[in-house]
Each structure stands twice: as C-alpha cells, then as structure tokens.
Amino acid sequence: MLNIGTHLSISKGFSKTAEMAIKIGANTFQYFSRNPRGGSVKDLDLNDINKFKQIVDENNFAPILCHAPYTYNLCSATEDTRDFARKSLREDLERLELLPIHLYNFHPGSHVGLGVDKGIEYIVEILNEVIRSDMSSIILLETMAGKGTEIGSNFEEIKRIIDGVTCKDKIGVCMDTCHVFSAGYDIVNDLDGVIDKFDKVIGLDKLKAIHLNDSMMPFGKNKDRHAEIGSGEIGMEAILNIVSHKRLEKLPFFLETPLDEKGHKEEIIKIRELIKGRKND
C-alpha cells in the first residue's frame, strides 16, 4: 500500500487535519510544529488529541511527520539563534510525547561562514543536548539542495552528523527528491545508484521518510524550488519509479508541492492510479 500525504495546517486542530487528510485520499500528513517563520506555539487541546488518536487508529494512518520551522538554525554563528533553536527543539520533542507522532524533521542549518566542520560541531552539540534515550520520536535530518552555506546537501555531511549523535537509534533521514536532484544526485537516470550510494554512506535503515517534490530547476543547480508532481525537471516517470521502488515503497511520502488541498488531492489520486496501472501491466 502506498503511504502518501501532504503538508497540512493544524490551525483548526489535529483531528480536523486528520479528517482533511482522509478527505484528500491521504493516509498520513506532515505539519509544522509551530509558525514556520516564527516561534509561537499553541497549547495542546487534550480532547482534540484524543479524537485525533482515534481517527489515526481507525484509519490505519502511516507515520505522521512533524516539521520544524525554517527559523531553527542549529549551526548559526549567533549564539542567541542557536539557543532559540535548542529551546524550541526541546519543547517540540516534549510535545510530541503527547501525540501519536514519532517522526520529527528539521533542516540541518546554514553555517553562514563558520565552515562545515564548525557547523556540524554545533548541530551535534545541540542534538546531544535535546535527544533523550527514552523519547519515542526519531529526529530526521533533511537532505538539502546546497544553496549558500547549507549543511546536508551531500550524504557524507549527513553521515558526519549521525556519527556524532550519541543516541543513534533516535536519529534518521528524510530525503527530499527536489533537494537531492538539485544537489547533484541523479534520481532520474540512476535511481538505483543513488539508493546504493545512500546505503553505502549512511545506511538505508536510517531513511525514514521522503519529501516527494518535483523540481523547477535543472539537475545540479543547488536551488530549492519545488514544482508540482510531473511538471518539473524530475518528471512523473521518475517520481513513480521512486514511490514504487522495492527499497523505498514502504516509506511514508509527503508532498510539499505548491498546491492547495484540492490540488494535492488530484496529485495523490493521479499517483495512486498510475502506480496501480503499473502493477496491472
């Protein structure tokens, strides 16, 4: 069964978001832990959470993904920025313990001139401070496109962060198809090679989720510009190869394409139908 969803707002509560996911044909979803451009966070409503848990259980949801705001930069040159990321990340993880959500994704950050080595040192330092051995969540490092001074645009940098984390069973990876394509990993013409490379460098057991996005930008341009599925440089055929690949097909896939719920519903239906058609051929 294809586990696919999209990024949805939780502004009306978790239960309403789960209902929306079902309405658009999804069996999972992704959401921001708080305002993606700021630091505000709403109090959790226990009645809403209980209803949410019931919907998730009754509808056999695949793993749901909590996404950290873009404002977190664990490797910033500014101590206040790192402190904000540390405090907010710890709070996000504590809140997840009350929810049926055990995947937490974040962008490793930008070293803004400090250099990759120092950036990774800062990231590892904060992760080791906030990760607890008894927590139920797994923190996912997102693969990045490589714009500016981003860390995590190659598998080796991701591996270096994982190697520095003490509780390695609490750390994993979310691969973004647009990002890896833009970073120079040819998932269109050599998907098997990219998967083998990931497995050799990081280990496929660490891959816990995939952001399923097409790319507005050509291969290897280090630009993070998501396109609707099938309308970009990656294309529908390559997207279908990814979601149906025997080594990836059981993972949860999350659309982050520039569409509303209606558009995402159409994308989900189309992908499901095309995958079904492949299996019937």
PyMOL commands that set and color helices and strands:
alter all, ss='L'
color gray80, all
select helices_A, chain A and resi 14-23+46-58+79-96+116-130+155-164+168-170+177-182+191-201+204-206+236-243+261-280
alter helices_A, ss='H'
color red, helices_A
select strands_A, chain A and resi 3-7+28-32+65-67+103-106+138-142+171-176+207-212+214-215+226-227+252-255
alter strands_A, ss='S'
color yellow, strands_A
deselect
rebuild
show_as cartoon
